[in-house]
Every structure is written in structure tokens, then in C-alpha cells.
Amino acid sequence: MGKGEQTRALILGEAVALASQVGIEGLTIGVLAERLKLSKSGLFAHFGSREGLQLAVVEAAQEDFVARAIKPALTEPRGLPRLRRLFELWLANLDLPERPGGCPLLAAAVEFDDQPGPIRDRLAAGHRHLLATLARASAQAVECGHLAADSDTEQLAFELFGLVLAAHHHLRLLGDTTALERARRGFAERIERCQGPAASLGPADAAGAIA
């Protein structure tokens, strides 16, 4: 990575952290320049415009999520272990010390859901990819016999997504410190309802813990 790329990566890391507090819509080249003690012209050279900055931040946050949650989950055995790990890592992403305002991508989905354009398109593509990943992991759990053969894997992905959205809402807006544990309990109960013959849920699994 060249010096320019390193600088851009450092800028984006700070920008993603700031976006977790002020939102993607609240990000401007001026606000970011003041936070980083850099010139506006220097930041403009990296991103070209406010929208260019915002789009780059969305892409950086998505890449970070893939690195933190999806790639590690894919190292787990196919089936329920992989689905569990993905869900737990996703929950962990809601409460990172370096993201004091929570997940910028979930917040941005509310900001841009009715604003056509490249940022909305990128957010929607990322959410669709995550839903497809959840559905695929669920389908593999069916193939492995961990979930019942008649399980509706797209419905399961929809409901797991809903658990995470509820956890984020309760944690960030309502200050509910039990939100992540409630989501884990919801996951365990939902999986229990569609267990297959090869499922081997021990006490830790029943409590929603992820190995």
C-alpha cells in the first residue's frame, strides 16, 4: 500500500468512527477536516466531493464488516456452527469501542432509505448481500441436518436480521444493556423451533452462546 493509500485508509477509519456518531448524512469534508486537523483541500483531493466522501465511508464500513464478521464466520464448519458464529459476530459489531454511536450502516439505512442515489444503492446492495449470506448459511444448516428439511431459510434470514435491528435500536436509542443478550435468546429460541435430526444443541447453545 502506497503512502497515499495509507493516508486514505487512515482518513476513512476516522470517518467511519465519526459517522457512527453524526451519521453518514452528517459527514462533510469540513467536519472531517476539523476532526483530523487536515486541510479541506487535502481531503477534497482524496474524495472529490461530499457525496464521494460519504460513499467511500459506506464502502469502508461494509468492507470492515466483511472482515470482522463474514470472513471469520466462514472459517466455521458448514451449517449451524457457521450460522451461529455469523450472528454473534454481527451482534458484536453493534457495540464496538471505536464506534461510540453504534453501527453506521444500520443508521445510514434509515437516513437514506427514501433518498435515491449511489449511497442508497450501495447500502441496499450490502444489506441484500448480508441477507443472502444468512439465507445461504441457513440452507447449509438444512443440508447438514441441523435444521428441519422444511425450514424456510429466507424467512429465517429475515427474522435474524430483525433481531439485530431490534438489538441495535434498544441498545443505542433506549440504552437497554440487555439488548444483545435478548437477541441471543431470540436466536436460540428461533433455531430450536426448526431443529433438524442432526442438531446437537448443548446447554451453552440453548442459552444463545456462540462457541
N, C-alpha and C positions, 0 to 999 in steps of 0.2 A: 504494500500500500504506500503510495507516494505521500509527500508532505501535504499536498492539497487535499487528498482523500482523507488523511488522518484528521486534518483540521475540520473538514466537513463532518466526519463521523463524531468528533467531539462536540461540535455545534449541535448536531442532531440529538445526541444524548441529552444535552441540557434542554433542548427544545421539547423533547418528549416529556421530560420531568416537569417542565413548566406547563405544558399542555394538560397534564393531569390536574393542574390547579385552575388554570384560566380557560381551559377548553381549546379546541383547535381553532374555533372562531375568534377567540381572544388573542391568538398569536399574531403578532405583526413583526416586521423586521425591526421597527423601532423599539418595541418592548424587549425583544430578544437581544438586540444590540446593547441596550442598557443593562440587562442582566449579565451579559458576558463581558461588558466593558470593551466592546469592539465597535468599530465604525459601521454606520449603516451602509456605506458604500462597499465595505468589505463583505458584509452579509449579502448585499444585493448581487455581488459578483458570483456568489455561490448558488443563489436561488432565483434570481431574476425578478421576482415579484412576491407579493404576499401570498397569492394562491400557490405559487411554486414552492414557497416555504411550507405552507400548510400541507400540501400534497406530499412533500418529502417527509414530513413528520409522520403522517399517516403510514406511509410505506415503511419508515424506520420502525415504528411501533409494531406493525404487522410482522416484520422480519424478526424483531426481538421476541414476539410471542411465539413464533415458529421455533426459534432457538430455545426458548425457555420451557415450552410445553409440548409442542407436537413432536419434535425430533426426539427428546428423551422418552416420550411415551412409546414411540415406535421401536425402542430397544426392548420393550417388554414382550413376553410371549403373546402370540395372537389370541384374541378372544377377550374374556372378561378381565384378565390382568392388564391388558393394554387399555381397555376402556376405562377401568378404574383409575389408572395412572394418569391418563389424559384429563379426566375430570378433576382429579386432585391438583394437578399442576395448574390447571385453568383457575381453580379457586385461589391457589397461592398467588396467582398473578393479580388478584384483586387487591392485595394488601401488601405491596412491596414498600420497603422503607424509602426507596428512591422515587416512588410515585406517591407523594403525600395526598394527592387528590383522587387516587384510585385508578382504574383503567381508562386511559384516554380514548381508546377505541370504542368502548361501550358508551361513554359520554358523547363522543362525536356522532354516534349513530342517532342520538336524539337531536343533536344540533343540525344535522344535515339530512334527516330523513325526508324532508319536503323541499330540498334545495337541489334541483338537477344540476349536474356538472361533474367534472372529473373526480372531485373529492368524494361525492356521494357514490359515484360508480366504483371507486376503489374500495370504499368501506363495504359496499354491498357485495363486491366480489370476495372480499376477505371473509365476510360472515357466511356467504354461501359455501366457501371452501371449508370453513370450520364445521358447518352443518353436515357437509358431505363426508368429512373425516369422521365425525361422530357416528353417522349412519353406517359408514363402511366398517368401523370398529365394532359396531353392534351386529352387523351382518356376519362378521367373522366369529363373533361370540356365538351366534346361532349355528354356524358351520361347525364350530368346535363342540357343540352340545352344551355350552354353558347357559344359553338362553333357549327357551322353547322354540320349536320349529315354526310356530305360527306367530312369533313376535313381529310386531310392526316396527321395524328398525327406524323408519323415518319419523314415526310418532315418538319413539324413544329419544331420538336426537332432538326433536322439538322440545320435549319435556325437560331434558337435561339442560338445554340452552336456557329454558325458562327458570330452572333452579339457579343457574349462575346469575341471570339478570336480577332475580329476586334477592339473592345474596348481596349483590353489588348495591342495589337500592337500599336495603336495610342497613348495610354496613356504612355506606357513605352518607346517605341522607338522614337516616334515623338513628345512627350511632349505635346500632344493635350489635353488641360484641358477640352474640351467639349466632350471628347470621351464617358464618361459614360452617359451623357445626350443624346448623339446621339443614343447610344444603347437603352436607354429607349424609345426614339421616334420610333426607328425601331420596338421595341416590340409592342408598342401601334398600329402602323400602320399595322403590320402583323396580330395582333389579330382582328383589325377592319375589315380586309378583309375576315375573316372567322367567324364572329359573328353568333351565333345561336339565336333562338327566345327568350331564357330566359336571354340573356346577358343584363346587366344593367350597361353600362359604363357611368359614370358621367364625369364631366369636368376634375376632377383630373386624372381619368383613361386615358382619351383621351390624356392628357399631358404625360402619361407614368409614373405617380407617383404611388407608391405602398403603400397601406394603412398599 
